[in-house]
Amino acid sequence: MQNYHVVKKVGVILNTDTRNKLLVVSSLVCVVLLVIATFFDLQISNAVINYNSIFGTVF
């Protein structure tokens, strides 16, 4: 008999294997996005910030 995990809010029934695969895939996507953000964060910040504006400098 397979183990099932029920997500009550959405109404989706996932078996344990599918749930584990989804967890691995989403974890890998998060790691890849963090690595990309590591290299491009300074460029994005420099493009967005405006030192002549108090709002742009503070936030």
GILIN-V148535 format. One record per backbone hydrogen bond with DSSP energy under -0.5 kcal/mol. NH is the residue of the N-H (numbers start at 1). CO is the residue of the C=O. If there is no record, write none. Layout:
BEGIN
nh:NH co:CO
nh:NH co:CO
END
This chain:
BEGIN
nh:5 co:14
nh:6 co:4
nh:7 co:5
nh:7 co:12
nh:8 co:6
nh:11 co:7
nh:12 co:7
nh:14 co:5
nh:14 co:12
nh:16 co:3
nh:19 co:15
nh:20 co:16
nh:21 co:17
nh:22 co:18
nh:23 co:19
nh:24 co:20
nh:25 co:21
nh:26 co:22
nh:27 co:23
nh:28 co:24
nh:29 co:25
nh:30 co:26
nh:31 co:27
nh:32 co:28
nh:33 co:29
nh:34 co:30
nh:35 co:31
nh:36 co:32
nh:37 co:33
nh:38 co:34
nh:39 co:35
nh:40 co:36
nh:41 co:37
nh:44 co:40
nh:45 co:41
nh:46 co:42
nh:47 co:43
nh:48 co:44
nh:49 co:45
nh:53 co:50
nh:57 co:53
nh:58 co:54
nh:59 co:55
END
